[in-house]
Amino acid sequence: MTLVLDSKIAIIGSSLSGLLAAYALSKTHTVSLFESKATLGQNCLRQSLSESDQVRPFILSRDTDPHLSYVFSQLGIATAPIRQVFPSWMQTLFTGCDLPLGHFSAPTCTFSKASFDRYKDILRFVFHMKRRPKKPPLSERSVAEYLQTHGYSDMFIQDCVVPLGLCILAATPAEILEMPMAHFHDALQTHGMFRMRSRPACRKLMNEAALCTTIRARWRVTCHVNTPIRRIHRDLIGVSLEAGTEKKRFDKVIIATSADTALALLETPSDAEKETLSVWQYGTQRYPILTAAALAHQPALSNLNGQQHSFFCGSYFGLGRPEDAVRATLAVLHHFGTRM
Ligand SMILES: Cc1cc2nc3c(=O)[nH]c(=O)nc-3n(C[C@H](O)[C@H](O)[C@H](O)COP(=O)(O)OP(=O)(O)OC[C@H]3O[C@@H](n4cnc5c(N)ncnc54)[C@H](O)[C@@H]3O)c2cc1C
C-alpha cells in the first residue's frame, strides 16, 4: 500500500473506473477529473442493445458481479430482481430451469434427431467442462480447436457455444473461437454456467443514470470535460499533465482509460508498462480483445500500480465487463488506503 495523505490527484477518463475512483478519493484528497468527451460517464452502465435491437436493462448478479454489487449497496443504488438473464434469443438455451443450460424446459423444445444431438452435446460439454480437464491443458488450444478435437458438432459450436460467448464476453464470433479455451472456460465458470443448482440470481438497475447522479451529488471533484489529456510527464516528485496548451501539476495520476490510450499518453513508459500495456487490442465497441498475449500479461498489470506516481484501472484488468472495471478500481483505492 502507498500511504498518501491529502494529495493532489489527477484522474484521466470518466467511465466506471474513473468516476468511482474520483468519488472515493475526493473524500480525503484534492481530485481533478479529466474527460475528453463533452459529458462525464458517457460509457458508464448504459443500457445495451440485444440482437433484435431491443433495449435491455443493465443487469448484475451478486455471484458474478460481487464488486459492482458491493459498490451499489454502499451507494444505496436501487436494483430489482430479474428473471431473464440473456436476450430473448438466448432464452431457449438458458432460462426456466435449474439445469446449467436450461434447454429441456424451453417451451420451443422439440425432440428431432438434430435437437437430441444438440442436447447431448450440451450435457456432455457441461460435464466435461465442470471437471476442468487437465489433459491437454485448456490454455494450449483455442475454443474452436478444443471443441473440434473433442468431437463437438459444428452446429453445437455455432448455435450454442458462440452465442453463449457473445452474451458473456461481448467479443465477435471469430474472437470467441480464437480465444484460449482456458479463458473461455473460466468466463463460463464465473457466470455459474456449469452449476446444476443455485444459478446466479440476477438483478436489474432501476435507473441507469443513478450511479452518475448519486456520486456527483456527493463528491467534491473539479471536473474538466472536453479536455483530452495529451501527455503525462513523470518525475521524482510528481506528474505534469498536458491538456491543450496548459500544463497542470499533480502528486499522483490515475489513468482510467483503455490500455492502448494509457500507454500512448505516457511520455517515458517503463519497460514493464510497454510490455503489459502494448499487448491490448480493442474491438469495434472498444471492448478489450482477450487474445492469448493479452491474457498472458494480465496478471502483471497490477504490478504497474504505484510506480512513478501512476496507477491504472479499467475493464481490461478482467473480462472487459463493468465488474472488472470496478474490481480494478477498488485495487487502486487500496493503494491509497481507502474504500468506497
Ligand atoms: C460482457 C460485457 C458486458 C458489458 N456490459 C455493459 C453494460 O451493460 N453497460 C455498459 O455501459 N457497458 C458494458 N460493457 C462495457 C464496459 O465494461 C464498460 O463500458 C466499462 O464501464 C468500461 O469502463 P472503463 O472504466 O474500463 O473505461 P473505458 O470505457 O475504457 O472509458 C475510458 C474513458 O476515458 C476517456 N478518455 C480516453 N482518453 C482520454 C484522454 N486522453 N483524456 C481524457 N479522457 C480520456 C474516454 O472518453 C472514456 O470516457 C460490457 C462489456 C463486456 C465485455
The ligand as an ORCA input file, in Angstrom:
! r2SCAN-3c Opt
* xyz 0 1
  C     -19.641     -8.837    -21.394
  C     -19.641     -7.344    -21.288
  C     -20.779     -6.714    -20.877
  C     -20.824     -5.330    -20.784
  N     -21.976     -4.742    -20.374
  C     -22.041     -3.397    -20.337
  C     -23.259     -2.750    -19.978
  O     -24.266     -3.406    -19.756
  N     -23.288     -1.407    -19.914
  C     -22.166     -0.686    -20.189
  O     -22.206      0.534    -20.118
  N     -21.011     -1.245    -20.560
  C     -20.924     -2.580    -20.644
  N     -19.766     -3.166    -21.025
  C     -18.609     -2.307    -21.394
  C     -17.601     -1.980    -20.270
  O     -17.482     -2.959    -19.309
  C     -17.976     -0.698    -19.595
  O     -18.151      0.317    -20.515
  C     -16.963     -0.280    -18.541
  O     -17.600      0.660    -17.797
  C     -15.657      0.211    -19.097
  O     -15.138      1.167    -18.229
  P     -13.620      1.563    -18.079
  O     -13.533      2.214    -16.748
  O     -12.730      0.425    -18.382
  O     -13.359      2.749    -19.147
  P     -13.479      2.951    -20.711
  O     -14.801      2.515    -21.190
  O     -12.246      2.467    -21.374
  O     -13.528      4.558    -20.759
  C     -12.392      5.410    -20.722
  C     -12.826      6.859    -20.588
  O     -11.648      7.661    -20.743
  C     -11.918      8.737    -21.620
  N     -10.642      9.098    -22.245
  C      -9.924      8.355    -23.133
  N      -8.804      9.021    -23.470
  C      -8.787     10.181    -22.770
  C      -7.875     11.281    -22.696
  N      -6.760     11.322    -23.425
  N      -8.160     12.315    -21.868
  C      -9.313     12.311    -21.124
  N     -10.213     11.287    -21.174
  C      -9.947     10.243    -21.979
  C     -12.944      8.171    -22.593
  O     -13.672      9.185    -23.239
  C     -13.820      7.320    -21.659
  O     -14.820      8.096    -21.047
  C     -19.689     -4.551    -21.125
  C     -18.528     -5.193    -21.543
  C     -18.496     -6.575    -21.633
  C     -17.250     -7.223    -22.135
*
